[in-house]
Amino acid sequence: MIPAVGVRRRGEVDEGMAGRVELFERIRRDRRLEQLSVRALAERHEVHRRTVRQALDSALPPPRKAYPRPAPAIGPWTAVIDSWLEADERVPRKQRHTARRIWQRMGAEHGAGSVR
């Protein structure tokens, strides 16, 4: 049996910001209409009590934290690659660098193909 669109099975997590906003709306509505406790809301919506408190404090979920991702493999060549990509903005779309072409050019001009 194929589940209907929008149906969430037990243990599945709502994906995306829209899903979190809708979840917050359902939690706030249940609190307003049924006067449920934080614990009861958490059990009903299968979320942590902290999430219920966030929903009750604000209608919008907090933004996700952005963690900087290190790029140690291309670190020494980021300036070179950035200059190529900036130059690509002034040429026709078909003549721009692809990721494969950047990799090939790095190996040929800077000997970067063997770095791991």
CYANA upper distance limits for C-alpha pairs under 8 A (distance plus 0.5 A):
  3 PRO  CA      7 VAL  CA      7.09
  8 ARG  CA     12 GLU  CA      6.80
  8 ARG  CA     13 VAL  CA      8.32
  8 ARG  CA     14 ASP  CA      8.12
 11 GLY  CA     46 GLU  CA      8.27
 14 ASP  CA     19 GLY  CA      5.66
 14 ASP  CA     20 ARG  CA      7.14
 15 GLU  CA     19 GLY  CA      6.15
 15 GLU  CA     20 ARG  CA      7.92
 16 GLY  CA     20 ARG  CA      7.22
 17 MET  CA     21 VAL  CA      6.69
 17 MET  CA     61 PRO  CA      8.44
 18 ALA  CA     22 GLU  CA      6.68
 19 GLY  CA     23 LEU  CA      6.62
 20 ARG  CA     24 PHE  CA      6.62
 20 ARG  CA     61 PRO  CA      7.12
 21 VAL  CA     25 GLU  CA      6.71
 21 VAL  CA     59 ALA  CA      7.85
 21 VAL  CA     60 LEU  CA      6.53
 21 VAL  CA     61 PRO  CA      6.89
 22 GLU  CA     26 ARG  CA      6.74
 23 LEU  CA     27 ILE  CA      6.70
 23 LEU  CA     45 HIS  CA      8.43
 24 PHE  CA     28 ARG  CA      6.60
 24 PHE  CA     52 VAL  CA      8.23
 24 PHE  CA     55 ALA  CA      5.43
 24 PHE  CA     56 LEU  CA      8.25
 24 PHE  CA     59 ALA  CA      6.82
 24 PHE  CA     60 LEU  CA      7.69
 24 PHE  CA     61 PRO  CA      7.75
 25 GLU  CA     29 ARG  CA      6.52
 25 GLU  CA     55 ALA  CA      8.20
 25 GLU  CA     59 ALA  CA      7.36
 26 ARG  CA     30 ASP  CA      6.58
 27 ILE  CA     31 ARG  CA      6.70
 27 ILE  CA     41 LEU  CA      7.10
 27 ILE  CA     45 HIS  CA      7.98
 27 ILE  CA     52 VAL  CA      7.37
 27 ILE  CA     55 ALA  CA      7.22
 27 ILE  CA     56 LEU  CA      8.03
 28 ARG  CA     32 ARG  CA      6.63
 28 ARG  CA     55 ALA  CA      7.10
 28 ARG  CA     56 LEU  CA      6.48
 28 ARG  CA     59 ALA  CA      8.37
 29 ARG  CA     33 LEU  CA      6.51
 30 ASP  CA     34 GLU  CA      5.98
 30 ASP  CA     35 GLN  CA      7.47
 30 ASP  CA     36 LEU  CA      7.35
 30 ASP  CA     41 LEU  CA      8.04
 31 ARG  CA     35 GLN  CA      5.18
 31 ARG  CA     36 LEU  CA      5.73
 31 ARG  CA     37 SER  CA      7.92
 31 ARG  CA     41 LEU  CA      8.01
 36 LEU  CA     40 ALA  CA      6.44
 36 LEU  CA     41 LEU  CA      6.71
 37 SER  CA     41 LEU  CA      6.66
 38 VAL  CA     42 ALA  CA      6.63
 38 VAL  CA     49 ARG  CA      6.78
 38 VAL  CA     52 VAL  CA      6.81
 38 VAL  CA     53 ARG  CA      7.60
 39 ARG  CA     43 GLU  CA      6.77
 39 ARG  CA     49 ARG  CA      6.74
 40 ALA  CA     44 ARG  CA      6.60
 41 LEU  CA     45 HIS  CA      6.58
 41 LEU  CA     49 ARG  CA      8.43
 41 LEU  CA     52 VAL  CA      7.34
 42 ALA  CA     46 GLU  CA      6.06
 42 ALA  CA     47 VAL  CA      5.54
 42 ALA  CA     48 HIS  CA      6.23
 42 ALA  CA     49 ARG  CA      5.86
 42 ALA  CA     51 THR  CA      8.37
 42 ALA  CA     52 VAL  CA      6.65
 43 GLU  CA     47 VAL  CA      7.28
 47 VAL  CA     51 THR  CA      6.90
 47 VAL  CA     52 VAL  CA      7.74
 48 HIS  CA     52 VAL  CA      7.23
 49 ARG  CA     53 ARG  CA      6.80
 50 ARG  CA     54 GLN  CA      6.76
 51 THR  CA     55 ALA  CA      6.71
 52 VAL  CA     56 LEU  CA      6.73
 53 ARG  CA     57 ASP  CA      6.63
 54 GLN  CA     58 SER  CA      6.67
 54 GLN  CA     61 PRO  CA      7.59
 55 ALA  CA     59 ALA  CA      6.47
 55 ALA  CA     60 LEU  CA      7.80
 55 ALA  CA     61 PRO  CA      7.33
 71 ALA  CA     75 GLY  CA      6.23
 72 PRO  CA     76 PRO  CA      8.46
 73 ALA  CA    115 VAL  CA      7.70
 73 ALA  CA    116 ARG  CA      7.24
 74 ILE  CA     78 THR  CA      6.55
 77 TRP  CA     81 ILE  CA      6.76
 78 THR  CA     82 ASP  CA      6.42
 79 ALA  CA     83 SER  CA      6.69
 80 VAL  CA     84 TRP  CA      6.95
 81 ILE  CA     85 LEU  CA      6.77
 81 ILE  CA    102 ILE  CA      7.92
 82 ASP  CA     86 GLU  CA      6.58
 83 SER  CA     87 ALA  CA      6.68
 84 TRP  CA     88 ASP  CA      6.68
 84 TRP  CA     97 HIS  CA      8.27
 85 LEU  CA     89 GLU  CA      7.18
 85 LEU  CA     96 ARG  CA      8.33
 85 LEU  CA     97 HIS  CA      7.67
 86 GLU  CA     90 ARG  CA      8.17
 87 ALA  CA     91 VAL  CA      7.79
 88 ASP  CA     92 PRO  CA      8.36
 88 ASP  CA     95 GLN  CA      8.16
 88 ASP  CA     96 ARG  CA      5.69
 88 ASP  CA     97 HIS  CA      7.45
 89 GLU  CA     96 ARG  CA      8.30
 91 VAL  CA     95 GLN  CA      6.93
 91 VAL  CA     96 ARG  CA      7.25
 92 PRO  CA     96 ARG  CA      7.39
 97 HIS  CA    101 ARG  CA      6.18
 97 HIS  CA    102 ILE  CA      6.61
 98 THR  CA    102 ILE  CA      6.71
 99 ALA  CA    103 TRP  CA      6.76
100 ARG  CA    104 GLN  CA      6.72
101 ARG  CA    105 ARG  CA      6.50
102 ILE  CA    106 MET  CA      6.52
103 TRP  CA    107 GLY  CA      6.83
103 TRP  CA    113 GLY  CA      7.72
104 GLN  CA    108 ALA  CA      6.73
104 GLN  CA    113 GLY  CA      8.11
105 ARG  CA    109 GLU  CA      6.33
105 ARG  CA    110 HIS  CA      8.25
106 MET  CA    110 HIS  CA      5.70
106 MET  CA    111 GLY  CA      6.87
106 MET  CA    112 ALA  CA      5.95
106 MET  CA    113 GLY  CA      7.31
107 GLY  CA    111 GLY  CA      4.91
107 GLY  CA    112 ALA  CA      5.07
107 GLY  CA    113 GLY  CA      4.90
107 GLY  CA    114 SER  CA      8.27
108 ALA  CA    112 ALA  CA      8.30
108 ALA  CA    113 GLY  CA      8.47
